Amino acid sequence: MRRACIDIGSNTTRLLVAETDGCGLVALHEERVFTRIGAALADDGTIPESKRLEVIEVVSAQLQTARSLGVGEVRGVATAAIRGAVDGAGFVREVSARTGLELAVLSDEEEARLAFRGAAGTLAGTAPEPLGVLDVGGGSSEVVVGSAPNRVDWWRSLPIGSGSIAHAHLHSDPPTEAELHDARAAVAGVVDALKPPPVAGAVAVGGSATSLGRIAGLTLDGSSLPRSLALLTAEPAAAAAARHGIDAQRARLLPAGILILQALAERLGATVTVGRGGIREGVLLEAAAA
């Protein structure tokens, strides 16, 4: 069956169209728009009207694309930014009224579970066991340990993401050494208390990991992560984006994402590879198995 998932995240609003058969998933079409809801939240925690309308327009266009591709079922999810917004419930109702898409606002536990299912369910070959999954999002990061395809044994959701760390600390383009030092300290303040169980291997998913894979390759380790951070912070984001073939807005966020990934990889103590699936894939695999 052809299904689609629209995921409203803190940094991006994404569409995935895929064929699912209850056992696997074949991606047919993907779209990503940087809507940056997390950075746009007002001081009182509400979503500004202009941002609401912008995201609704993106969702409407992605729905039309899904329908034009013959999708029979579209599932909508929202993550940390909508979960934390004071008027998140009102935004969900507005999306439904204007587009017809019913949005499920994922809890941090659901976000972790679906990220694990999407990562484990799209791995090539046999998954290591126990398997660790790192999902660095825009407003939160999930760390999950379990067994493929969908057994979660341990998880934590951390209140840091590439968008929130960049917004709070990396103001210059490129970031200064002092800004990077402050961002690294903020990440360490959250990650250092983490005590995950041992894993045999780990995968990283999400926009930061995918973009980083184009620069560092599919293996993220103690040499590739610092090297990628140095490359990205040696010149303005627009130049780095053009040089490495990534989106300019992602280039602005990626140094923060690297700092989070590096800290989490060190806590896991395992080799981390870039995964092919995350929350959207997890949503569709779960829908197919229902």
C-alpha positions as CSV (number, residue, x, y, z in Angstrom):
1,M,0.0,0.0,0.0
2,R,1.2,3.5,-0.7
3,R,1.3,5.6,2.4
4,A,2.6,9.0,3.4
5,C,3.8,10.7,6.6
6,I,4.0,14.5,7.2
7,D,6.2,15.3,10.2
8,I,6.2,18.9,11.6
9,G,9.5,19.2,13.5
10,S,11.2,22.0,15.2
11,N,13.4,22.8,12.2
12,T,11.6,21.3,9.2
13,T,8.3,20.0,7.9
14,R,8.9,16.8,6.0
15,L,6.9,14.5,3.6
16,L,7.7,10.9,3.0
17,V,5.8,8.8,0.5
18,A,6.5,5.1,0.5
19,E,5.3,1.7,-0.4
20,T,4.7,-0.5,2.7
21,D,3.8,-4.1,2.9
22,G,3.9,-4.9,6.6
23,C,7.5,-6.1,6.5
24,G,9.4,-3.3,4.8
25,L,9.3,0.1,3.3
26,V,10.4,1.5,-0.1
27,A,10.7,5.3,-0.2
28,L,9.2,6.8,-3.3
29,H,9.3,10.6,-2.7
30,E,10.6,12.9,0.0
31,E,10.3,16.7,0.6
32,R,11.7,19.0,3.3
33,V,10.9,22.6,4.0
34,F,12.8,24.6,6.7
35,T,9.9,26.1,8.7
36,R,11.9,26.6,11.9
37,I,8.9,26.6,14.3
38,G,11.1,26.1,17.3
39,A,13.1,29.3,16.6
40,A,10.0,31.3,15.8
41,L,8.2,30.7,19.2
42,A,7.3,34.0,20.9
43,D,8.6,34.9,24.3
44,D,5.3,33.7,25.8
45,G,5.7,30.3,24.1
46,T,3.1,30.8,21.4
47,I,3.4,30.2,17.7
48,P,3.2,33.6,15.8
49,E,0.3,33.8,13.4
50,S,2.6,34.3,10.4
51,K,4.5,31.1,11.2
52,R,1.2,29.2,11.7
53,L,0.0,30.2,8.2
54,E,3.4,29.4,6.7
55,V,3.4,25.9,8.1
56,I,-0.2,25.3,7.2
57,E,0.6,26.4,3.6
58,V,3.5,23.9,3.5
59,V,1.4,21.1,4.9
60,S,-1.3,21.8,2.4
61,A,1.2,21.6,-0.5
62,Q,2.7,18.4,0.8
63,L,-0.8,16.9,1.1
64,Q,-1.5,17.7,-2.5
65,T,1.8,16.1,-3.6
66,A,1.0,13.0,-1.6
67,R,-2.5,12.7,-3.2
68,S,-1.1,13.3,-6.6
69,L,1.2,10.3,-6.1
70,G,-1.8,8.1,-5.3
71,V,-1.4,7.9,-1.6
72,G,-4.2,6.1,0.2
73,E,-3.3,7.1,3.7
74,V,-1.5,10.2,5.1
75,R,-0.5,10.3,8.7
76,G,0.6,13.5,10.4
77,V,2.8,13.9,13.4
78,A,4.4,16.8,15.3
79,T,7.3,16.7,17.7
80,A,9.1,18.9,20.2
81,A,8.2,22.4,19.1
82,I,4.5,21.8,18.9
83,R,4.6,19.6,22.1
84,G,6.2,22.5,23.9
85,A,4.2,25.4,22.4
86,V,1.6,27.0,24.7
87,D,-0.9,27.0,21.9
88,G,0.2,23.7,20.4
89,A,-3.3,22.1,20.7
90,G,-4.9,25.1,19.0
91,F,-2.4,24.8,16.2
92,V,-3.2,21.2,15.7
93,R,-6.9,22.0,15.4
94,E,-6.1,24.8,12.9
95,V,-4.1,22.4,10.8
96,S,-7.0,20.0,10.7
97,A,-9.6,22.6,9.9
98,R,-7.6,24.2,7.1
99,T,-6.0,21.1,5.5
100,G,-7.9,18.1,6.7
101,L,-4.8,16.5,8.1
102,E,-5.2,15.0,11.6
103,L,-2.0,15.6,13.5
104,A,-0.8,13.4,16.4
105,V,1.5,15.3,18.8
106,L,4.1,12.7,19.8
107,S,5.1,12.4,23.4
108,D,8.9,12.1,24.0
109,E,8.5,8.4,24.6
110,E,6.5,7.9,21.3
111,E,9.2,10.0,19.4
112,A,11.9,7.7,20.8
113,R,10.0,4.5,20.0
114,L,9.2,5.6,16.4
115,A,12.7,6.8,15.7
116,F,14.0,3.4,16.8
117,R,11.5,1.5,14.7
118,G,12.3,3.6,11.6
119,A,16.0,3.3,12.1
120,A,16.0,-0.4,12.9
121,G,13.4,-1.2,10.2
122,T,15.4,0.3,7.4
123,L,18.9,-1.0,8.3
124,A,20.7,-2.9,5.5
125,G,21.7,-6.3,6.7
126,T,21.6,-7.7,10.2
127,A,21.2,-5.1,13.0
128,P,23.7,-5.3,15.8
129,E,22.2,-6.2,19.2
130,P,21.7,-4.3,21.4
131,L,21.3,-1.5,18.9
132,G,21.6,2.2,19.8
133,V,19.7,4.9,17.9
134,L,20.5,8.6,18.2
135,D,17.9,10.9,16.8
136,V,19.1,14.6,16.9
137,G,16.1,16.8,16.1
138,G,15.7,20.5,16.1
139,G,14.2,20.8,19.6
140,S,15.0,17.5,21.3
141,S,17.3,14.5,20.9
142,E,16.3,10.9,21.6
143,V,18.7,8.1,22.6
144,V,17.2,4.6,22.4
145,V,18.6,1.1,23.0
146,G,16.8,-2.0,21.9
147,S,16.6,-4.9,19.5
148,A,15.4,-4.8,15.8
149,P,12.8,-4.4,14.6
150,N,10.9,-2.6,17.3
151,R,11.8,-3.7,20.9
152,V,12.8,-0.7,23.0
153,D,14.6,-1.6,26.2
154,W,15.8,1.8,27.3
155,W,15.3,5.4,26.1
156,R,15.8,9.0,27.1
157,S,14.6,12.2,25.5
158,L,16.9,15.2,26.0
159,P,15.8,18.9,25.8
160,I,18.4,19.9,23.3
161,G,18.5,19.9,19.5
162,S,20.4,21.4,16.7
163,G,17.9,24.3,16.4
164,S,17.7,25.1,20.1
165,I,21.5,25.0,20.7
166,A,22.2,27.0,17.5
167,H,19.5,29.6,18.4
168,A,20.8,30.0,22.0
169,H,24.6,30.0,21.4
170,L,25.7,30.1,17.7
171,H,24.9,33.6,16.7
172,S,27.8,34.4,14.4
173,D,28.3,33.2,10.8
174,P,30.6,31.3,11.1
175,P,30.4,30.6,14.8
176,T,33.2,32.0,16.9
177,E,35.4,29.8,19.1
178,A,33.7,31.3,22.2
179,E,30.3,30.5,20.9
180,L,31.3,26.9,20.1
181,H,32.8,26.6,23.6
182,D,29.5,27.8,25.2
183,A,27.4,25.5,22.9
184,R,29.6,22.5,23.8
185,A,29.3,23.3,27.5
186,A,25.5,23.5,27.2
187,V,25.4,20.1,25.5
188,A,27.7,18.6,28.1
189,G,25.5,19.9,30.8
190,V,22.7,17.7,29.6
191,V,24.5,14.7,28.1
192,D,27.1,14.1,30.8
193,A,24.5,12.7,33.2
194,L,23.3,10.1,30.6
195,K,24.1,6.5,31.5
196,P,22.9,4.3,28.6
197,P,23.3,0.5,28.7
198,P,26.0,-1.1,26.5
199,V,25.4,-1.4,22.8
200,A,27.0,-3.5,20.0
201,G,26.5,-0.7,17.5
202,A,24.6,2.5,16.8
203,V,22.9,4.5,14.1
204,A,22.2,8.2,13.9
205,V,19.1,9.5,12.2
206,G,17.5,12.9,11.6
207,G,18.4,15.9,9.5
208,S,21.7,16.6,11.2
209,A,22.9,13.0,10.7
210,T,21.7,12.8,7.1
211,S,23.4,16.1,6.1
212,L,26.6,15.2,8.1
213,G,26.8,11.9,6.1
214,R,27.3,13.9,2.9
215,I,30.4,15.6,4.5
216,A,31.9,12.9,6.8
217,G,30.7,9.7,5.2
218,L,28.5,7.1,6.7
219,T,30.8,6.4,9.7
220,L,30.7,9.1,12.5
221,D,33.6,8.7,14.9
222,G,36.2,10.5,16.9
223,S,38.0,11.9,13.9
224,S,35.2,12.5,11.3
225,L,33.0,14.5,13.7
226,P,35.7,17.1,14.8
227,R,37.0,17.3,11.2
228,S,33.4,18.0,9.9
229,L,32.9,20.6,12.6
230,A,36.1,22.4,11.6
231,L,35.1,22.4,7.9
232,L,31.7,23.8,8.6
233,T,32.9,26.6,10.9
234,A,35.8,27.7,8.7
235,E,33.6,29.8,6.4
236,P,30.1,31.3,6.3
237,A,27.2,28.9,6.1
238,A,26.3,29.8,2.5
239,A,29.8,29.0,1.3
240,A,30.0,25.8,3.4
241,A,26.6,24.7,2.0
242,A,27.7,25.3,-1.6
243,R,31.0,23.5,-1.0
244,H,29.5,20.4,0.6
245,G,26.1,20.2,-1.3
246,I,23.8,20.8,1.7
247,D,21.1,23.3,2.4
248,A,22.3,26.7,3.6
249,Q,19.9,26.7,6.5
250,R,21.1,23.2,7.5
251,A,24.7,24.4,7.3
252,R,23.8,27.0,10.0
253,L,22.3,24.4,12.3
254,L,24.8,21.5,11.6
255,P,27.6,22.6,13.9
256,A,25.2,22.4,16.8
257,G,24.0,19.0,15.6
258,I,27.6,17.8,15.4
259,L,28.3,18.8,19.0
260,I,25.2,16.9,20.2
261,L,26.0,13.8,18.1
262,Q,29.6,13.8,19.2
263,A,28.6,14.0,22.9
264,L,26.0,11.3,22.5
265,A,28.4,9.0,20.6
266,E,31.0,9.3,23.3
267,R,28.4,8.4,26.0
268,L,27.4,5.3,24.0
269,G,31.0,4.3,23.4
270,A,30.2,2.7,20.1
271,T,30.8,3.3,16.4
272,V,27.9,5.3,15.0
273,T,26.8,5.0,11.4
274,V,24.3,7.2,9.5
275,G,20.9,5.5,9.3
276,R,18.4,5.6,6.5
277,G,15.1,5.9,8.5
278,G,13.7,7.8,11.4
279,I,10.4,8.9,12.8
280,R,8.5,9.1,9.5
281,E,9.6,5.7,8.5
282,G,8.7,4.4,12.0
283,V,5.2,5.9,11.6
284,L,4.7,4.2,8.2
285,L,6.1,0.8,9.3
286,E,3.8,0.9,12.4
287,A,0.8,1.8,10.2
288,A,1.6,-1.1,7.8
289,A,1.8,-3.6,10.7
290,A,-1.5,-2.6,12.3
